[in-house]
C-alpha cells in the first residue's frame, strides 16, 4: 500500500546504501484501515549485532516509507509533507524536526539508560486500571520487554534493550533535535587531524 505521508525529494540526494526491499510484511487490513500512519519498525544490528542506527527512511518497491519514530513525530506534531534533501549530507525534515541521515537512510541512536526506561514507561496494569493521565499529550509507543516476545536488542546502554525503548529514544531525539550525526566529511577531517 501507499505510505500515509508524502516525502518530497529535493535533488540531489545521495543515499547509496538505503535499505531497499521488494516488499514488506504489513499490519492486517483492519489495522491499516484505521491507521493514520505507517512506519517501519525493523531494527538491524551492526557487525556485532548491536543496534547503533535506526531507519528513518526505507524504500519498498519504488516508494519511500518513514521509520516508526519519524512517522510518530510527524503525526503527533501535525506535520504534513516531509522533505528529503542534500548531498553529501542528507537531511529528512518536516515542520517539527530536522534529522541528518547516514548513507543508509538511518539516524544514529543515542541509547538511554534503563533508569530512563523506568521513568517513561507506563505498565499495562496502570493503563487497564484507568490511570492514563501520564499518557495525555504524549506520543505513546506500545510494546513489551518480555524476552519471550523476542523484541530485545543489544545497544550501548544494555544488551537486552526492548525495541520499543529504542524507538522511544529516536522519537525523543527527533523532538529535542538532539540526534547525534557524523558529517560525510568527518573521515577526511579525522585523517588530516592525525
C-alpha positions in Angstrom: 0.0 0.0 0.0 0.9 3.6 -0.3 2.6 5.3 2.7 0.3 7.7 4.5 2.6 10.6 4.1 4.3 12.2 1.1 8.1 12.5 1.1 9.2 15.1 -1.3 12.7 14.6 -2.7 14.7 17.7 -3.5 17.7 16.6 -5.6 20.5 16.0 -5.4 20.1 13.3 -2.7 22.7 10.6 -2.2 21.7 7.5 -0.2 23.8 4.8 -1.9 23.1 2.2 0.8 19.4 3.0 1.5 17.6 -0.1 2.9 15.5 -1.3 -0.1 13.1 -4.2 -0.3 10.8 -5.5 -3.0 8.1 -6.0 -0.4 7.2 -5.8 3.3 5.1 -7.6 5.9 2.3 -5.2 6.7 -0.2 -5.0 9.5 -3.6 -6.7 8.8 -6.0 -4.8 6.7 -8.3 -3.9 9.6 -5.4 -2.2 11.5 -4.2 -0.4 8.3 -7.7 0.9 7.6 -7.9 2.7 10.9 -4.3 3.9 11.0 -3.1 7.5 10.5 0.4 6.4 9.7 2.6 3.5 8.6 6.2 3.4 9.8 8.9 0.8 9.6 9.7 -1.0 12.9 12.7 -3.2 11.8 15.9 -2.7 13.6 19.1 -4.0 12.0 22.2 -4.6 14.1 25.8 -3.6 13.2 28.6 -6.2 12.6 28.4 -7.0 16.4 24.6 -7.3 16.2 24.3 -4.1 18.4 21.7 -1.6 17.3 23.5 1.7 16.7 21.4 3.2 14.0 17.6 3.1 13.3 15.9 3.5 9.9 14.4 6.9 9.4 13.6 6.1 5.8 13.4 3.0 3.6 12.4 2.1 0.1 9.8 -0.6 -0.5 9.5 -1.1 -4.2 9.8 2.4 -5.7 8.2 4.1 -2.7 9.8 5.8 0.3 8.4 5.0 3.8 9.3 6.6 7.1 10.6 4.8 10.2 8.2 4.3 13.1 9.7 7.2 15.2 9.7 9.6 12.3 6.1 8.9 11.4 5.0 9.1 15.1 6.6 12.5 15.5 5.1 13.7 12.2 1.6 12.6 13.3 1.9 13.9 16.9 3.0 17.3 15.8 0.5 17.6 12.9 3.3 17.9 10.3 2.4 17.3 6.7 4.8 16.5 4.0 8.4 15.6 4.8 11.3 16.8 2.7 14.4 14.7 1.8 17.3 16.8 0.6 21.0 17.3 0.5 24.2 15.8 -0.8 26.6 14.8 0.6 24.9 15.2 4.0 21.3 14.1 3.6 18.5 15.6 5.8 14.9 14.5 6.3 12.8 17.3 7.7 9.2 18.4 8.5 7.8 21.4 10.2 8.6 19.6 13.6 12.0 18.1 13.1 15.2 18.0 11.1 17.3 14.8 11.1 20.6 14.1 9.4 20.7 10.7 7.8 23.6 8.4 7.1 24.1 6.7 3.7 21.6 4.0 4.6 18.8 6.4 5.5 19.3 5.8 9.2 19.6 8.1 12.1 22.1 7.4 14.9 20.9 6.0 18.2 21.8 7.7 21.5 20.6 4.9 23.7 19.1 5.9 27.1 19.7 4.2 30.3 17.5 1.6 31.9 16.7 4.2 34.6 15.2 6.4 31.8 13.1 3.5 30.6 11.6 3.1 34.0 10.8 6.8 34.2 9.0 6.9 30.9 7.2 3.5 30.9 3.6 3.1 31.9 2.6 -0.5 32.6 -0.4 -2.2 31.0 -1.7 -2.7 34.5 -1.8 1.1 35.1 -3.5 1.7 31.8 -6.1 -1.0 32.3 -6.8 0.4 35.8 -7.8 3.6 34.2 -4.8 5.7 35.1 -3.9 7.2 31.7 -3.0 10.7 33.0 0.7 10.2 32.3 -0.1 9.5 28.7 -2.0 12.7 28.0 -0.3 14.8 25.4 2.4 12.2 24.9 3.5 10.1 22.0 2.7 6.5 23.1 4.6 3.5 21.8 3.1 0.2 22.8 5.5 -2.8 23.2 6.8 -5.4 25.5 10.0 -6.1 27.4 9.2 -9.8 27.8 12.1 -11.9 26.5 9.6 -14.5 25.1 8.4 -12.0 22.6 11.8 -11.6 21.1 11.9 -7.8 21.0 15.1 -7.3 23.0 18.2 -6.0 21.1 21.7 -5.1 22.2 22.6 -1.4 22.4 25.3 0.6 24.0 23.0 1.0 27.1 22.1 -2.6 27.7 22.5 -6.0 26.0 18.7 -6.6 26.4 17.2 -3.3 25.3 13.4 -3.5 24.5 12.9 -2.4 20.9 10.1 -0.1 22.0 12.7 1.8 24.1 15.0 2.1 21.0 12.1 3.6 19.0 11.3 5.9 22.1 14.9 7.1 22.1 14.7 8.1 18.4 11.3 9.7 19.0 12.7 11.8 21.9 15.8 12.7 19.9 13.7 13.9 17.0 11.5 16.0 19.2 14.5 17.6 21.0 16.6 17.9 17.8 19.4 16.1 19.5 20.1 13.0 17.5 23.9 12.5 17.0 25.2 12.6 13.5 28.6 12.3 11.7 29.1 14.6 8.7 30.2 13.0 5.5 33.4 14.9 5.6 34.3 13.6 9.1 36.6 10.8 7.9 38.7 13.2 5.8 39.0 15.6 8.8 39.9 12.8 11.1 42.8 11.7 8.8 44.0 15.3 8.4 44.0 15.7 12.2 46.5 12.9 12.6 
